[in-house]
């Protein structure tokens, strides 16, 4: 998914991080409308002013359940990415994905679409005509410096569910509790959906070398004894080998576990580009505008998204100050 803010900044302000009694940081979401008057609104918990990364995870947008007849669904024209991977994961609905390396795939619930931008890619995302409700997450992973210029490519994986106590785990990146995929990653990562029955407590094993985030999609949830509201992200620092997650009696809970080894690098993230300097982002934006929007080199760095009926998305104006590395 593109970051469609009209005036994006290099690091979103967000709300202050709340430190719970259990030593869990609770990151509050910020609502961001994606586009025009019938814009679909997402809840963004990463990046924030005080926390830009959880391992390599650098962007967490959580949306829905949305009535597509009211919001218009997802209508994202071709747009560019550099220096990252997009991780698309749905709970409801269906999205048509096309990209400049020739991929055409559907994003469906419980199925992973992973797009590695590397040195540059463009893609479009449109909810299908049969979709009535749209509900899911769009995640980005920052590529480490050694890998951020790789050639772009696309993968599709379907993780098998596995039991974890009374809960069910679907691990779409890395491995957890017997569930996992062969999705390509460039730094140690884990990403998993956990479905926890009402009134159930489950102990989730963790890699102590990882920092972790727990995003609550539905239900009354406590993480390590701290209450985490829906659409909020609980941050856990490295050093834990397990965490207890509990669903309240009112109904089942669904959450995402995201984790990875701390990157140890600073990044510059603005609009849909990730680089290491202000100049990286300026150059990528200039190429997108010149080659694609102005049509000077459709076969250049970002290529062409074939089969999309419409024009590409122009880049916003850059801020008047230098973009600062964060990490």
Secondary structure, DSSP 8 states (H G I E B T S, - for coil): -----TT--SS------EE-TTS-EEE--EEEEESSTT-EEEEEEES-SS---BTTEEEEEEEEEEEHHHH---EEEEEEEBSEEEEEEEEESEEEEEETTS-EEEEEBT-EEEEE-TT-EEEEEEE-TT-SEEEEEEEEEE--GGGTTS--EEEEE----EEETTEEEEEEESEETTEE-----SS-EEEEEEEE-TT-EEEEE--TTEEEEEEEEES-EEETTEEE-TT-EEEE-TT-SEEEEEE-TTS-EEEEEEEEE-----BEEETTEEESSHHHHHHHHHHIIIIIIS-S-TTSTT---TT-SS---------SS----B-
